[in-house]
């Protein structure tokens, strides 16, 4: 069961993120080439690079949740005893998951609602840009719960 869960999370957080990151690098390279060598900037490549960048950020955020590697100020945290750290981790995870749960439903509704709106250059629905946030929220909640269960 654990291997299957890891594989499913890897699909989103590693493999999909790598493909999107590669598309980001290629689109930026082509964008620079078109703009400065051919003197013909491409708004489609610019928009694609923005989409890819946003997706990589949120998928990376889910990966950071998986390995409990988010940036945190740990000056006080490190001075606490082990039991105090666990209580603080539990409180932080509960607060974070509570906020994410509150955000999940409106994010899904908004993502569906903006489907008719098309991006200016690529002419694809905005849903394809915005759907990464509900995916991030769902992954972050599941991973936070799994990490919390493993730590208990």
N, C-alpha and C positions, 0 to 999 in steps of 0.2 A: 504494500500500500504506500509506504514511504517513497519507494523508488518511482512509482507511478506519479505521485504528487510532485516529486522533484522534477520529473520529466515534463509534466504539464507546465509547471512554473518556468522551467528552462525554455520551453517553446516561446513564451511571451517575453521573459526578461533577458534571455541571452540570444537565442537564435533570431527572433524577430527584431530585437534591438540592434544586432550586428548587421542585419540586412538593411534596416532603415538607416543606420549610421553610414554604411557603405554608399547608400543612395544619397545621403547628405554630402559626403565627400565628393562624389562624382558630380552632383548638381552644382556644388560650389566651384569645382574646377571648371566645369563647362561654362558656368556663369561668368567667371573671370575671363576665360578664353573668348567667349562671344563679345563681352563688353570691351576688353582691351586689345584683343588681336583683330577681331573682325569688326570692331566698332559698331556692333549691332546687339545691344543688351536684350536679354530675354526675360520678360516678366514671368513667364511660366516657370523657368528655372529658379528664379528668386522665390516665388511662392512655394514651389516644391521644397526648397531648402528650409523655408520657415516651417512647413508642415513636418518635415523630417526632424528638425531640431526640437520642436515641441514634443513629438512622440518619443524621441530618445531621452529627453529630460524626464518625462513621466515614467517610462519603463525603467529608467535608471533609478528613479525614486522607489519604485517597487522592489527592485533588486537590493537597494540599500536597506529597505525594511526587512527583507529576507535574512540578511546577514547582520542585522542590528548595527549598521554602520552609518546611520544618519549623523550629521554634525550635531554635537551637543556641547554645552558648557559643563565640563565635568570637574571643575575645581572643587565644588562642595560635594559632588557625587563621590569622588574618589576618597574623600575624607570620612565618608560614612562607613559603618560596619556592613558586613555582607547582608545582614537582615534588613538594614535600612535601605540598601541599594535595591534589594528585591521589592520592598514596599514601594519605593519611588518608581521603579520600572513598571510595577503593576498599575500604580496610579496614572503614570504617563500613558501606558498602553490603553487603559480604560478611557481616559480623556480623549486620546487621539482617535480611538475607534468610535467613540460616541460622536465626535465631530464629523468623522468620515461617514458614519451611518446617516447623520442628519443631511449631509451633502449629497448622498448617493441618489436618492429619489429625484430631487430637483435637477440634478445633473443629467440623469437619464431622460427626464421629461424635456429638458431644454435641448438636448442632443437630438431627440426625435423631432421636436418642434422646428428646428432650424433646417431641416432637410430641404425644403424648397429653396432656401437661399444658396446661391451658387458663388463660389470663389471667383474673384474678378478675372484672373488670368487663366487658371486651369479649368474653370467652369465645372468643377465637381462640387457636390454638396458640402456645406460647412460641417455636416455631420461627420465626415471623415477626419476632420481635424479635431473636433470636439469629443468624439467617442473615446479618445485615449484617456480622458479624465475619469469617466465611470469605470473603465478597465483598470486604471491605476487604483481607484478607490477600492474596488472589489479585491484586487490582488493584495493591496496593502492591508486590508482588514483580515483576509484569510491568512496571509503570512504573519501578521502580528499575532493572531490567535495561535497559529502553529508554533511560532517562536516562544510565545508565552507558555504554552503547554509543555514544550520541551524543557524550558527552564524550571518548571515546577517539578 
